Amino acid sequence: MKNWKIKITTLLAAIGLVSVSTLQAQNKNVVKETYKVSGNCGMCKKTIETAATKKASDAEWSEEKKELKVSYDPGKTNADEILKAVAYSGYDNEKYFAPQAAYSKLPDCCQYERSAKALASNKNAYNKTDKEQSPGSQQEKVALESVYALYFSVKDALVKTDANTASSKSKELMNALSMVKMESLNADQHKVFMKYVSNLKTDAVSIGESKDISKQREHFTTLSQNMYEVMKGIKPSYTVYLDHCPMFNDGKGANWVSKESAIKNPYYGSQMMTCGKISETSK
Amino acid sequence: MKSFRILILFMLCTLNQLVAQKKVRYDLYVRDTLVNFAGKEKHAYAVNGQIPMPELHFTEGDTAEIFIHNELRTETSIHWHGLIIPNEQDGVPYLTTAPIKAKTTHLYKFPIVQSGTYWYHSHTKLQEQSGMYGAFIIHKRNAPPMKEYTLILSDWTNMKPFEVHRRLHMANDWSAIKKAKIQKGAVQSYGDAIAAGSLKTKFTNEWKRMLAMDVSDVYYDKFLSNGKPEIEAPQFKAGDKVRVRIINGSSSTYFWLNYAGGQMEVAASDGMDVVPVPVDRMIIAVAETYDVLLTIPEDSVAYEFLATSEDRIRNTSLWLGRGTKQLASPLKPLKYFDGMKMMNDMMKMNGNLDDMGMNMSLQQMDMNVVMYPEITGEKEEKKDHDHDSRLDNDRYNSNALSDIVTLNYAMLKSPVKTTLPAGPTRVLNFTLSGNMNRYVWSIDNKTVSETDKILIKKGENIRIVLYNNSMMRHPMHLHGHFFRIVNGYGDYSPLKNVLDIMPMETDTIEFAATESGDWFFHCHILYHMMSGMGRIFSYENSPPNPQLPNPEKAIKKLYKDDREFHFMVQNDFASNGNDGEMMYMNTRYNLQAEWRLGYNDMHGYEVETHFGRYIGKMQWLFPYVGIDYRYRKMGIDEVEKNIFGQKNTKDIRQALCFGVQYTLPLLIVADARFDTDGKLRLSLMREDIPLTKRLRLNFMGNSDLEYMAGFKYVLDKNFSLSAHYDSDMGLGGGFTFTY
C-alpha cells in the first residue's frame, strides 16, 4: 500500500515536472519586441493589430507612442514577416514602407502623415495621381518642373475621369504658375513664358472651379496646346510626347502632352483609353 | 645563340599574352548535390558547388573556352541560349553536339560575336529544373561603364521533375490542391463555383470538356532570385540608374515584374537593344531575357523589384539600395471564374478556339486580363457584357482598360535597322496545338518525333506565321538565330530569339538562313518541349557534324524524349474488394488495365486489359482491342442478363474484345465494346468530379446492369479515403492508393 502511494506521488510529481518544463519551453519560445509603426487613430490600431496577428501570436499598438508590441514564436515567424504584413495593410514602420497603393486605400481618417523619407520614397510609385514632383526634389533644375508635374497630374486625373482630383490639381497648377521664378529664366525662355502664362492661368482656373468633367476636358484642350508650346521653349528634363485624339470636340480633335509613349487618352478615359496617336516628340 | 633563344622565348611569351587576352576559359564541374530550398533536403545538380550555375562574363570578340567536367553518373549537356555559334557547339545532345557522358570532360570552344544578356542551361531531359541554369553576360567592347546587376529567376519544386512530368500527363490535380492552400478557389471545384456564384460557368466549362485550368499547371514550392527567395543589392545609391539584366531561367514559370521605385525602362530583350520604353509592369516569359533600367530615388531606402509567378501563388524579390524597405504593390489573386467564363466564350465545341474576330497578336490583348484585379477591378465581374460600351476591340487590352502601362511586343523597337538581306522568302505556317487533358503538346498536331526535319537553304529568308490554337501561352525559342518580330515598326522590327505567343494569337517572325546544320525550334516550357512541341530546321547540304558520327542513330535518341511512356496505377483497398486501374501511355497509345478483385469467389475476380490509340487533335476518340478474364462462382440456376437480353452463366470467362471510347461533354467517357462471345456492352463513366477542394465524385453504369458510385477524399498526393456502392460487391469503404 505504501509502495502504491509512493508510486502515485512520484507519478504526480513527474507529471508536474513535465508540465512545468513544457510551460517553460513555451515561454522560452516566445519573443517580445517593440517596433515603430506609423498611424493616427483607433481605426488604424485595429488594422495594424489585425495585420500583425496574421503572423504574430499577439500584437498591441499604442497610438500615443506609435509603437507596436509583438509576441511571436521565432521558430515559426520573424519580425520581418510581421512588419511586412503591417506595411501591406498600409502602415509604414521601421523596417518597411507601405506600397503607395495600400496607403491610398486607407480610409481618410487613417491617412496618417507619412515621414519625409516614406513620402519621398513613394513619390514615383504606381499610383499616378501621387506622381507629382515635390518642389526641392532633384529634378528642380528646370524652373517650370513643378508646373509641368502638376499639368501631368491634371492629365492623369482626366485619364481616370476623376473630376475632383483634376480640380484640386488644377488649383495647385494655378498657384505654381504664379510662383515661377522669372529670374531663373533666360531671355528667350522669359519671352515664351510671358506669351502663354495668362492663357494657361485662365484654363487652370476654369478647370479648378469646375467639377464637371466635360467642361474640364474642354478647357484641357487649350491648356495642353499652350503647355506644349511652353515645353518646347523651356524643355523639361525628360522626353515629352504631343498626342492627338482625332475624335474629341465633334471630330475637330484635341491634343495633350504625355511623358510616356503609351497612349492614355484624357478626353475619354476608360471609354476609349488608347484612342489617339503621338503627333510630335520633344526631347 | 643564347640571345637568339631568349628572343624566341620572349616572342613566344608576347604571342601567348596576345592570345591569352582574347581567350576566356571557364571550368565547370557538374555534381549531384542535396539542397534545401523549401523545407526538405532534395536532390539537385550543382555546378562548381552552386545553384544557379556560375555567372559567366565575356567581352564581344573574345573566344570562349568552357570545359564541362561531368561528375554525374548520368550524361549531361549545356546549351548556350541565344548565342550565334557554330552548329556543333549549340549543345543539343544527339542533334548538334555529342552528349557529355558520365565522368567525362567536354570542351566547348567558340568565338563570341555578339553582346548582351544571355544564359546557358542543360538540354538533357529535365535537368534544367534541378538547378542547371546560369547567366551568360557579354559586355560590349569599349562600352561606357554603367552600374549593372544580373538577376536570374527560377522555379523550385520539392517534387522530382520526373514525377511532375508524369503527373501532368495523368491530369492529376494535386498541384491545384497545394495551390488552394495559399489561394482559395484554386481547385475551381463545383463547391468553389457555388461560393463564387459561378456554377453555370463551371458547368459550361465541363460541358465543353475542359478540366479546371490555370495559367500554369505546376505547383512550385519556391521562386528564386539568383538562387534565393530574396536577395539584396545594397551597393546602389540615390540617383543611380542600374541596368538590371533579368533572365527567366525557370522551367515553366512566367513572372510579372514591377518595381517599387517607379517605372521600369525596358532597354533590351533577349540580348538585343531596344529603344527604351517606360512601363509600370511587364511579364517575362520562360527563357526570355530583358534589360531594364531602374532608378534609385532615395538613399537609406531599399526598393523592391518584385517578380510574381503568373499564377500569383508566390513571389521573389530583389532589394536595390540599403535601408528601410520600400515594398512594391503585391499582385492580387487571380479571379479564376472570370477566367473560366472567358475560356468558355472562346472555346468551340470541337476544341478549337474562337477569337471572335479580334485578330490577336503581340501580347496586346491578354484574355487573362479579366482575371487581373489591378486592371479590371477587385470583384469577380458579373455585369452584362452586352451593355459594355467598350466591347470587343479593347475588352482584353490592359493598356486600354487602366492607367497602368503594361509592356507588349508592339512596343519594342530596334534602334538599328534589322531588315533581312535580299533573298527568296519562304513562308511556313505553324499551328500550335495542345490537349490539356492528356498533356499532349505539338505543332500542327504532330510532335517532333512524328515529323521530318524541315529542310531550309542557306541564303533563304524564312518567315514563320504562328497561330496558337491551344489554351496555354508558349515561349517559342529558335536556336542559333535571331528572328525579327514583325510588329509594325518595319525596318526597325525588334530582334529576339524567344517569342511568347498567347492563346489565339497570330504572330509573324522571320529570319535569314545564314548558318548550317540542324537547329531546334521549340516551346521552352520544359514539360511542353519534353512532350514534343517543336520542330527541327535542317540546312540542306550541310557538312557532316564531327560530333555525331552516326546522325541517324543519334536522332532516334532525341525522338525518344517525346515518345516516352508514362505509368500510372490506382487501387482502392475497400472493405468489399479491390478496384483498380493501371495505365501505361504516351502521346498516342495507351495500355490500360482495370480490375475488380473480391475477397471471395462469389464476388469474383475480373481483369480487363485494353490497348488502343487516341485519334484526333483533342483525343476524345479511343478505339482499342483487349482481353477480358473473369472468374466468379454464381449460385446454381442464377443467370446474368444484360439489357439486350443476352445471358451469361459462365463462371470462367475469357474473351477478346474490341471497343471504342469517346469523351462526351461533361468529360463523361462512353465506352462501347463487343467480345468474341458475341456480347455487347455499353457504359458511361466519369472520374474525379471536383465537388470541393478535396472531395471527388466517381460514377459508372453499364448495360450489364452493373453500376457504381463513390466518393474520394484526397489526403495527399498518393492517398485518398474512399467510399462507394457497387452493384456486385455492395457498399464498401477504404482507402485509395494512387501513383
HADDOCK unambig.tbl for C-alpha pairs under 7 A between the chains (distance, minus, plus):
assign (segid A and resid 94 and name CA) (segid B and resid 324 and name CA) 6.59 0.50 0.50
assign (segid A and resid 95 and name CA) (segid B and resid 324 and name CA) 5.03 0.50 0.50
assign (segid A and resid 95 and name CA) (segid B and resid 325 and name CA) 5.98 0.50 0.50
assign (segid A and resid 96 and name CA) (segid B and resid 324 and name CA) 5.50 0.50 0.50
assign (segid A and resid 96 and name CA) (segid B and resid 325 and name CA) 4.52 0.50 0.50
assign (segid A and resid 96 and name CA) (segid B and resid 326 and name CA) 5.72 0.50 0.50
assign (segid A and resid 96 and name CA) (segid B and resid 327 and name CA) 6.71 0.50 0.50
assign (segid A and resid 97 and name CA) (segid B and resid 324 and name CA) 6.86 0.50 0.50
assign (segid A and resid 97 and name CA) (segid B and resid 325 and name CA) 5.97 0.50 0.50
assign (segid A and resid 97 and name CA) (segid B and resid 326 and name CA) 4.65 0.50 0.50
assign (segid A and resid 97 and name CA) (segid B and resid 327 and name CA) 6.10 0.50 0.50
assign (segid A and resid 98 and name CA) (segid B and resid 326 and name CA) 6.61 0.50 0.50
assign (segid A and resid 98 and name CA) (segid B and resid 327 and name CA) 5.92 0.50 0.50
assign (segid A and resid 99 and name CA) (segid B and resid 326 and name CA) 6.91 0.50 0.50
assign (segid A and resid 99 and name CA) (segid B and resid 327 and name CA) 5.24 0.50 0.50
assign (segid A and resid 99 and name CA) (segid B and resid 328 and name CA) 5.43 0.50 0.50
assign (segid A and resid 99 and name CA) (segid B and resid 329 and name CA) 5.25 0.50 0.50
assign (segid A and resid 101 and name CA) (segid B and resid 329 and name CA) 6.58 0.50 0.50
assign (segid A and resid 121 and name CA) (segid B and resid 297 and name CA) 6.52 0.50 0.50
assign (segid A and resid 121 and name CA) (segid B and resid 298 and name CA) 6.10 0.50 0.50
assign (segid A and resid 124 and name CA) (segid B and resid 261 and name CA) 6.06 0.50 0.50
assign (segid A and resid 124 and name CA) (segid B and resid 262 and name CA) 4.50 0.50 0.50
assign (segid A and resid 125 and name CA) (segid B and resid 260 and name CA) 6.13 0.50 0.50
assign (segid A and resid 125 and name CA) (segid B and resid 261 and name CA) 6.13 0.50 0.50
assign (segid A and resid 125 and name CA) (segid B and resid 262 and name CA) 4.78 0.50 0.50
assign (segid A and resid 126 and name CA) (segid B and resid 262 and name CA) 6.51 0.50 0.50
assign (segid A and resid 126 and name CA) (segid B and resid 280 and name CA) 6.85 0.50 0.50
assign (segid A and resid 260 and name CA) (segid B and resid 278 and name CA) 6.82 0.50 0.50
assign (segid A and resid 264 and name CA) (segid B and resid 403 and name CA) 6.68 0.50 0.50
assign (segid A and resid 270 and name CA) (segid B and resid 400 and name CA) 6.86 0.50 0.50
assign (segid A and resid 270 and name CA) (segid B and resid 401 and name CA) 5.99 0.50 0.50
assign (segid A and resid 270 and name CA) (segid B and resid 402 and name CA) 6.90 0.50 0.50
assign (segid A and resid 271 and name CA) (segid B and resid 390 and name CA) 6.03 0.50 0.50
assign (segid A and resid 273 and name CA) (segid B and resid 400 and name CA) 4.62 0.50 0.50
assign (segid A and resid 273 and name CA) (segid B and resid 401 and name CA) 6.68 0.50 0.50
assign (segid A and resid 274 and name CA) (segid B and resid 400 and name CA) 5.09 0.50 0.50
